[in-house]
């Protein structure tokens, strides 16, 4: 009697990532975060806090989100990553829904990230950086009064991740890939993209 062997290959589910955007969001940071994380296989949702489903970013580039933030409430994400820019970061800060979602994310010990002025303008205002090492855009670094300010380009303190601005966005996004998926996935994404990060 012939025996058959069934190979059961388990594919890990994609990590779920939320990238909220608003009028005045920094477009380099937003698109780099989304693009790098999607290269890693993450399921990235770009969500508008605005009523419009087309956003004019800080340099007048038009961004089209996947959905409105209201539709993402209660879905559960492995990472919430805030791009910077002004007035985008202020508009993100003033979204009560985004605040509630991000504070809950942090309280659950799940990954939270922000770049450019968003660490100072949003995360700090929401109390998420209290006692944490953090960095942000040099023009706002003196406003990080509740955190242990550091001068690094990318800073990770537990589940909280911060970075400086457009020029550090690729390194920042790859750091998030590594935290979501591990070192091997970091290499898989960075090498074909010809990205070399000095560590």
PAMIBA-458200 format. One line per 4 residues: number of its first residue (from 1); their letters; for each residue x, y, z of N, C-alpha, C. Coordinates in nm, 2 decimals, padded with zeros to 4 digits. Each point is the difference from the previous one (the first is absolute). Last residue first. Example, Ala and Ser with C-alpha at 12.3 -4.5 7.8 and 13.67 -1.06 7.14 Angstrom:
2 = sa = 01.28 -00.22 00.71 00.09 00.11 00.00 -00.08 00.11 00.08 ~ 00.03 -00.57 -00.01 -00.09 00.12 00.00 00.09 00.12 00.00
***
This chain:
199 = xxxx = 02.61 05.00 01.10 -00.05 -00.02 00.14 00.13 -00.02 00.08 ~ -00.19 00.19 -00.51 00.12 -00.02 00.08 -00.05 -00.02 00.15 ~ -00.25 -00.10 -00.49 -00.01 00.07 00.13 00.12 -00.03 00.08 ~ -00.17 -00.02 -00.54 00.10 -00.04 00.10 -00.01 00.08 00.12
195 = xxxx = -00.29 -00.14 -00.48 00.01 00.08 00.12 00.10 -00.06 00.10 ~ -00.19 -00.15 -00.44 00.13 00.06 00.00 00.01 00.10 00.11 ~ -00.35 -00.32 -00.11 -00.03 00.14 -00.02 00.13 00.08 00.00 ~ 00.00 -00.47 00.08 -00.04 00.03 -00.13 -00.03 00.14 -00.03
191 = xxxx = 00.13 -00.10 00.45 00.10 -00.03 -00.10 -00.04 00.02 -00.14 ~ -00.30 00.06 00.39 00.10 00.11 -00.02 00.10 -00.04 -00.11 ~ -00.36 -00.30 00.14 -00.05 00.12 -00.06 00.11 00.10 -00.03 ~ 00.11 -00.42 00.19 -00.07 -00.02 -00.12 -00.06 00.12 -00.07
187 = xxxx = 00.21 00.02 00.43 00.10 -00.02 -00.10 -00.07 -00.02 -00.14 ~ -00.28 00.04 00.38 00.07 00.12 -00.02 00.10 -00.01 -00.11 ~ -00.21 -00.39 00.14 -00.09 00.08 -00.09 00.06 00.14 -00.02 ~ 00.23 -00.28 00.30 00.01 -00.06 -00.14 -00.09 00.08 -00.09
183 = xxxx = 00.01 00.12 00.47 00.12 00.04 -00.08 00.00 -00.06 -00.14 ~ -00.48 00.07 00.25 00.13 -00.05 00.03 00.11 00.03 -00.10 ~ -00.50 00.13 00.04 00.03 -00.13 -00.06 00.13 -00.06 00.03 ~ -00.18 00.43 00.18 -00.12 -00.08 -00.03 00.03 -00.14 -00.04
179 = xxxx = 00.35 00.31 00.09 -00.08 -00.02 00.13 -00.12 -00.09 -00.03 ~ 00.27 00.14 -00.37 00.07 -00.09 00.09 -00.07 -00.04 00.13 ~ -00.18 00.33 -00.29 -00.01 -00.13 -00.07 00.07 -00.11 00.09 ~ 00.04 00.45 00.13 -00.14 -00.05 00.03 -00.02 -00.14 -00.06
175 = xxxx = 00.40 00.23 -00.10 00.00 -00.04 00.14 -00.14 -00.06 00.04 ~ 00.04 00.19 -00.42 00.07 -00.13 00.00 00.01 -00.05 00.15 ~ -00.17 00.43 -00.08 -00.10 -00.10 -00.05 00.06 -00.14 00.01 ~ 00.28 00.36 00.11 -00.11 -00.01 00.10 -00.09 -00.11 -00.04
171 = xxxx = 00.34 00.12 -00.30 00.05 -00.07 00.11 -00.10 -00.02 00.11 ~ -00.13 00.26 -00.36 00.02 -00.14 -00.04 00.06 -00.08 00.11 ~ -00.08 00.47 00.08 -00.12 -00.08 -00.02 00.02 -00.15 -00.04 ~ 00.29 00.42 00.09 00.01 -00.13 00.08 -00.11 -00.09 -00.02
167 = xxxx = 00.02 00.43 -00.21 00.13 -00.06 -00.03 00.02 -00.13 00.07 ~ -00.40 00.27 00.08 00.01 -00.06 -00.13 00.12 -00.07 -00.03 ~ -00.05 00.07 00.51 -00.07 00.07 -00.11 00.02 -00.07 -00.13 ~ 00.11 -00.15 00.49 00.02 00.14 -00.02 -00.07 00.07 -00.11
163 = xxxx = -00.15 -00.44 00.34 00.11 00.03 -00.09 -00.01 00.15 -00.04 ~ -00.20 -00.44 00.36 00.00 00.14 -00.05 00.11 00.02 -00.10 ~ -00.31 -00.41 00.31 00.10 00.03 -00.11 -00.01 00.14 -00.05 ~ -00.16 -00.38 00.42 -00.02 00.13 -00.05 00.12 00.04 -00.09
159 = xxxx = -00.07 -00.41 00.27 -00.09 00.00 -00.11 -00.02 00.14 -00.07 ~ 00.43 -00.06 00.28 -00.11 -00.10 00.02 -00.08 00.00 -00.13 ~ 00.29 00.34 -00.08 00.00 -00.02 00.15 -00.13 -00.09 00.03 ~ 00.33 00.21 -00.44 -00.10 -00.10 00.04 00.01 -00.02 00.15
155 = xxxx = 00.16 00.37 -00.42 00.00 -00.04 00.14 -00.11 -00.10 00.03 ~ 00.31 00.26 -00.42 -00.11 -00.09 00.02 00.01 -00.04 00.15 ~ 00.30 00.32 -00.13 -00.09 00.01 -00.12 -00.13 -00.08 00.02 ~ 00.28 00.20 00.43 00.01 -00.10 -00.10 -00.10 00.03 -00.12
151 = xxxx = 00.09 00.23 00.44 00.03 00.06 -00.13 00.01 -00.10 -00.11 ~ -00.31 00.04 00.48 00.13 -00.05 -00.05 00.02 00.06 -00.14 ~ -00.33 00.06 00.49 00.04 00.04 -00.14 00.13 -00.05 -00.04 ~ -00.39 -00.14 00.34 00.14 00.01 00.01 00.06 00.02 -00.14
147 = xxxx = -00.50 00.17 00.15 00.08 -00.11 -00.04 00.14 00.02 00.03 ~ -00.36 00.32 00.04 -00.04 -00.11 00.09 00.08 -00.12 -00.03 ~ 00.06 00.42 -00.24 00.02 00.02 00.15 -00.03 -00.12 00.08 ~ 00.08 00.17 -00.50 -00.01 -00.14 00.05 00.02 00.00 00.15
143 = xxxx = 00.05 00.38 -00.30 -00.13 -00.02 00.05 -00.03 -00.13 00.05 ~ 00.41 00.14 -00.21 -00.01 00.07 00.13 -00.14 -00.01 00.06 ~ 00.10 -00.16 -00.44 00.06 -00.09 00.10 -00.01 00.06 00.14 ~ -00.15 00.16 -00.46 -00.09 -00.03 00.11 00.06 -00.07 00.11
139 = xxxx = 00.24 00.11 -00.40 -00.07 00.13 00.03 -00.10 -00.02 00.11 ~ 00.25 -00.38 -00.18 00.08 00.09 00.08 -00.07 00.13 00.04 ~ -00.27 -00.46 -00.08 00.06 00.10 -00.09 00.08 00.10 00.09 ~ -00.05 -00.43 00.26 -00.10 00.06 -00.09 00.08 00.10 -00.09
135 = xxxx = 00.03 -00.43 00.42 00.06 00.10 -00.08 -00.10 00.06 -00.09 ~ 00.05 -00.31 00.50 -00.06 00.04 -00.12 00.08 00.10 -00.08 ~ -00.07 -00.35 00.48 00.10 00.06 -00.09 -00.07 00.03 -00.13 ~ -00.30 -00.02 00.45 00.06 -00.08 -00.11 00.11 00.08 -00.07
131 = xxxx = -00.31 00.14 00.37 00.10 -00.08 00.04 00.07 -00.09 -00.11 ~ -00.44 00.20 -00.15 00.04 00.02 00.14 00.11 -00.10 00.04 ~ -00.26 00.06 -00.43 00.15 00.00 00.01 00.05 00.02 00.14 ~ -00.47 -00.01 -00.14 00.05 -00.13 -00.03 00.16 00.00 00.02
127 = xxxx = -00.37 00.36 00.05 00.06 -00.07 00.12 00.07 -00.13 -00.03 ~ -00.21 00.34 -00.30 -00.09 -00.11 00.04 00.05 -00.07 00.12 ~ 00.25 00.35 -00.20 -00.13 00.06 00.04 -00.09 -00.11 00.05 ~ 00.40 -00.14 -00.20 00.03 00.06 00.13 -00.13 00.06 00.06
123 = xxxx = -00.02 -00.19 -00.44 00.02 -00.10 00.11 00.02 00.06 00.13 ~ -00.07 00.32 -00.37 -00.11 -00.10 00.03 00.03 -00.09 00.12 ~ 00.32 00.35 -00.14 -00.13 00.06 -00.01 -00.12 -00.09 00.04 ~ 00.46 -00.15 00.00 -00.02 00.11 00.10 -00.14 00.06 -00.01
119 = xxxx = 00.12 -00.36 -00.30 00.03 -00.04 00.14 -00.03 00.11 00.10 ~ -00.04 00.10 -00.47 -00.11 -00.07 00.06 00.03 -00.06 00.14 ~ 00.29 00.24 -00.33 -00.05 00.08 00.12 -00.11 -00.08 00.07 ~ 00.31 -00.30 -00.27 00.00 00.14 -00.03 -00.05 00.08 00.13
115 = xxxx = -00.17 -00.50 -00.01 00.12 00.06 -00.06 -00.02 00.15 -00.02 ~ -00.20 -00.49 00.27 -00.03 00.14 -00.05 00.14 00.06 -00.04 ~ -00.28 -00.50 00.20 00.12 00.07 -00.06 -00.05 00.14 -00.05 ~ -00.13 -00.49 00.31 -00.04 00.14 -00.03 00.12 00.07 -00.06
111 = xxxx = -00.16 -00.55 00.15 00.08 00.10 -00.06 -00.07 00.13 -00.04 ~ -00.16 -00.30 00.42 00.01 -00.02 -00.14 00.08 00.12 -00.07 ~ -00.17 -00.08 00.47 00.14 -00.03 -00.03 00.03 -00.03 -00.14 ~ -00.41 00.17 00.23 00.01 -00.15 -00.02 00.14 -00.05 -00.03
107 = xxxx = -00.09 00.46 00.06 -00.03 -00.06 00.12 00.00 -00.15 -00.01 ~ 00.05 00.26 -00.39 00.12 00.01 00.09 -00.02 -00.07 00.13 ~ -00.36 00.03 -00.30 00.10 -00.08 -00.06 00.12 -00.01 00.09 ~ -00.34 00.29 00.11 -00.04 -00.14 00.03 00.11 -00.09 -00.05
103 = xxxx = 00.04 00.45 -00.11 00.03 -00.02 00.14 -00.03 -00.14 00.04 ~ -00.11 00.12 -00.43 00.15 -00.01 00.01 00.03 -00.02 00.15 ~ -00.46 00.06 -00.13 00.06 -00.13 -00.06 00.15 -00.01 00.03 ~ -00.22 00.40 00.14 -00.05 -00.12 00.08 00.06 -00.13 -00.06
99 = xxxx = 00.10 00.40 -00.23 00.06 00.00 00.13 -00.04 -00.13 00.08 ~ -00.21 00.08 -00.41 00.14 -00.05 -00.02 00.07 00.00 00.14 ~ -00.43 00.17 -00.01 00.00 -00.14 -00.03 00.14 -00.06 -00.01 ~ -00.06 00.47 00.06 -00.03 -00.08 00.13 00.00 -00.15 -00.03
95 = xxxx = 00.26 00.40 -00.26 -00.10 -00.10 -00.03 -00.02 -00.09 00.13 ~ 00.33 00.35 -00.05 -00.13 00.05 00.04 -00.11 -00.10 -00.03 ~ 00.47 -00.08 -00.12 -00.01 00.02 00.15 -00.15 00.03 00.04 ~ 00.10 -00.01 -00.46 00.00 -00.13 00.06 -00.02 00.00 00.15
91 = xxxx = 00.06 00.41 -00.22 -00.13 -00.06 -00.03 -00.02 -00.14 00.05 ~ 00.42 00.21 00.04 -00.10 00.06 00.09 -00.14 -00.05 -00.02 ~ 00.35 -00.14 -00.29 00.01 -00.06 00.13 -00.09 00.06 00.11 ~ 00.00 00.18 -00.45 -00.05 -00.14 00.01 00.01 -00.06 00.13
87 = xxxx = 00.12 00.46 -00.21 -00.08 -00.02 00.13 -00.05 -00.15 00.02 ~ 00.43 -00.02 -00.12 -00.09 00.10 00.06 -00.09 00.07 -00.11 ~ 00.33 -00.49 00.10 -00.05 00.11 -00.08 -00.09 00.09 00.08 ~ 00.12 -00.56 00.04 00.00 00.14 00.06 -00.05 00.10 -00.10
83 = xxxx = -00.14 -00.55 00.08 00.10 00.09 -00.07 -00.01 00.14 00.06 ~ -00.13 -00.48 00.25 -00.04 00.14 -00.04 00.11 00.07 -00.08 ~ -00.18 -00.53 00.13 00.12 00.08 -00.03 -00.05 00.14 -00.05 ~ -00.15 -00.49 00.27 -00.05 00.12 -00.05 00.11 00.10 -00.02
79 = xxxx = -00.06 -00.57 00.04 00.08 00.12 00.00 -00.09 00.12 -00.04 ~ -00.18 -00.43 00.04 00.13 -00.04 00.06 00.09 00.12 00.02 ~ -00.56 00.00 00.00 00.12 00.01 -00.08 00.12 -00.04 00.07 ~ -00.59 00.02 00.00 00.12 -00.06 00.06 00.12 00.00 -00.09
75 = xxxx = -00.49 00.16 -00.02 00.05 -00.11 -00.08 00.12 -00.06 00.06 ~ -00.27 00.39 00.16 -00.03 -00.13 00.05 00.06 -00.12 -00.08 ~ -00.04 00.46 -00.25 -00.02 -00.01 00.14 -00.04 -00.14 00.04 ~ 00.06 00.18 -00.45 00.11 -00.08 00.06 -00.02 -00.02 00.15
71 = xxxx = -00.28 00.28 -00.28 -00.02 -00.14 -00.04 00.10 -00.09 00.06 ~ 00.02 00.47 00.07 -00.11 -00.06 00.07 -00.02 -00.14 -00.04 ~ 00.32 00.27 -00.22 00.05 -00.06 00.13 -00.12 -00.06 00.07 ~ 00.00 00.01 -00.53 -00.01 00.10 00.11 00.03 -00.07 00.13
67 = xxxx = 00.21 -00.18 -00.47 -00.12 00.01 00.07 00.00 00.12 00.09 ~ 00.35 -00.10 -00.31 -00.08 -00.12 -00.02 -00.14 00.02 00.06 ~ 00.29 00.44 -00.17 00.00 -00.11 00.10 -00.09 -00.12 -00.04 ~ 00.28 00.39 -00.28 -00.13 -00.06 00.00 00.00 -00.12 00.10
63 = xxxx = 00.29 00.50 -00.12 00.00 -00.14 00.05 -00.14 -00.05 00.01 ~ 00.31 00.42 -00.24 -00.14 -00.05 00.03 00.02 -00.15 00.04 ~ 00.34 00.45 00.04 -00.01 -00.13 -00.07 -00.14 -00.06 00.05 ~ 00.20 00.41 00.17 -00.11 00.01 -00.10 00.00 -00.13 -00.09
59 = xxxx = 00.28 00.08 00.39 00.06 00.06 -00.12 -00.10 -00.01 -00.11 ~ -00.13 -00.18 00.42 00.07 00.13 00.04 00.06 00.07 -00.12 ~ -00.42 -00.32 -00.11 00.11 -00.01 00.10 00.07 00.13 00.01 ~ -00.51 -00.14 -00.14 00.11 00.08 -00.05 00.11 00.00 00.11
55 = xxxx = -00.40 -00.38 -00.10 00.07 00.09 00.09 00.11 00.08 -00.07 ~ -00.50 -00.29 -00.08 00.13 00.04 -00.07 00.06 00.10 00.09 ~ -00.42 -00.19 00.11 00.08 -00.11 -00.03 00.12 00.03 -00.10 ~ -00.29 00.30 00.40 00.03 -00.02 -00.14 00.08 -00.13 -00.02
51 = xxxx = -00.12 00.16 00.43 -00.12 -00.05 -00.07 00.03 -00.03 -00.15 ~ 00.39 -00.05 00.38 -00.08 00.10 -00.06 -00.12 -00.06 -00.07 ~ 00.36 -00.24 00.19 -00.08 00.05 00.11 -00.09 00.11 -00.05 ~ 00.22 -00.44 -00.27 -00.01 00.14 00.01 -00.09 00.04 00.13
47 = xxxx = 00.33 -00.44 -00.14 -00.13 00.04 00.04 00.00 00.16 00.02 ~ 00.27 -00.47 -00.21 00.02 00.14 00.01 -00.14 00.06 00.02 ~ 00.21 -00.51 00.08 -00.12 00.08 -00.02 00.04 00.15 00.02 ~ 00.27 -00.50 -00.09 00.01 00.14 00.04 -00.13 00.07 -00.04
43 = xxxx = 00.24 -00.50 00.08 -00.13 00.05 -00.05 -00.02 00.14 00.05 ~ 00.48 -00.28 -00.09 -00.10 00.05 00.09 -00.12 00.05 -00.07 ~ 00.42 -00.16 -00.19 -00.11 -00.09 00.00 -00.11 00.04 00.10 ~ 00.42 00.22 -00.14 00.03 -00.11 00.09 -00.12 -00.10 00.01
39 = xxxx = -00.02 00.39 -00.27 00.10 -00.09 -00.06 00.03 -00.11 00.10 ~ -00.28 00.34 00.15 -00.07 -00.09 -00.10 00.10 -00.09 -00.07 ~ 00.17 00.32 00.29 -00.07 -00.10 00.08 -00.08 -00.09 -00.09 ~ 00.24 00.36 -00.19 00.09 -00.10 00.05 -00.07 -00.11 00.08
35 = xxxx = -00.26 00.36 -00.18 00.06 -00.08 -00.11 00.09 -00.11 00.06 ~ -00.21 00.32 00.29 -00.10 -00.09 -00.06 00.07 -00.10 -00.10 ~ 00.26 00.34 00.20 -00.05 -00.09 00.10 -00.09 -00.11 -00.06 ~ 00.14 00.36 -00.28 00.11 -00.10 00.03 -00.04 -00.10 00.11
31 = xxxx = -00.31 00.35 -00.11 00.02 -00.10 -00.11 00.11 -00.10 00.02 ~ -00.08 00.35 00.33 -00.11 -00.09 -00.02 00.02 -00.10 -00.10 ~ 00.33 00.33 00.06 00.00 -00.09 00.11 -00.12 -00.10 -00.01 ~ 00.04 00.34 -00.33 00.12 -00.10 -00.01 -00.01 -00.10 00.11
27 = xxxx = -00.32 00.36 00.00 -00.02 -00.11 -00.10 00.11 -00.10 -00.01 ~ -00.21 00.30 00.41 00.12 00.00 -00.07 00.00 -00.12 -00.10 ~ -00.46 00.26 00.18 00.10 -00.11 00.03 00.12 00.00 -00.09 ~ -00.40 00.29 -00.02 00.13 00.05 00.04 00.09 -00.11 00.05
23 = xxxx = -00.51 -00.11 00.01 00.05 00.11 -00.08 00.13 00.05 00.06 ~ -00.06 -00.49 00.12 -00.08 00.12 00.01 00.04 00.10 -00.10 ~ 00.05 -00.58 00.17 00.05 00.13 -00.07 -00.11 00.11 00.01 ~ 00.18 -00.53 00.22 -00.10 00.10 -00.01 00.06 00.13 -00.07
19 = xxxx = 00.10 -00.55 00.02 00.07 00.13 -00.02 -00.11 00.11 -00.02 ~ 00.04 -00.55 00.19 -00.08 00.12 -00.02 00.09 00.12 -00.02 ~ 00.05 -00.58 -00.04 00.06 00.13 00.03 -00.10 00.11 -00.03 ~ 00.07 -00.57 00.08 -00.10 00.10 -00.04 00.06 00.14 00.05
15 = xxxx = 00.22 -00.51 -00.16 -00.01 00.10 00.11 -00.09 00.11 -00.05 ~ -00.04 -00.50 -00.21 00.07 00.13 -00.01 -00.03 00.09 00.12 ~ 00.01 -00.54 00.05 -00.09 00.11 -00.05 00.08 00.13 -00.01 ~ 00.23 -00.48 -00.07 -00.03 00.09 00.11 -00.09 00.11 -00.06
11 = xxxx = 00.03 -00.51 -00.18 00.04 00.14 -00.03 -00.04 00.09 00.11 ~ 00.09 -00.55 -00.05 -00.07 00.10 00.07 00.06 00.14 -00.04 ~ -00.03 -00.52 -00.21 00.08 00.12 00.01 -00.08 00.11 00.06 ~ -00.01 -00.56 -00.05 -00.08 00.11 00.05 00.09 00.12 00.02
7 = xxxx = -00.01 -00.48 -00.29 00.08 00.10 00.05 -00.08 00.12 00.04 ~ -00.11 -00.54 -00.06 -00.04 00.13 -00.02 00.09 00.10 00.07 ~ 00.02 -00.53 -00.20 00.05 00.10 00.10 -00.05 00.13 -00.04 ~ -00.15 -00.55 -00.10 00.02 00.14 -00.05 00.04 00.09 00.12
3 = xxx = 00.02 -00.56 -00.14 -00.02 00.10 00.10 00.02 00.14 -00.06 ~ -00.15 -00.52 -00.19 00.09 00.12 -00.02 -00.04 00.10 00.11 ~ -00.02 -00.55 00.00 -00.09 00.12 00.00 00.09 00.12 00.00
***
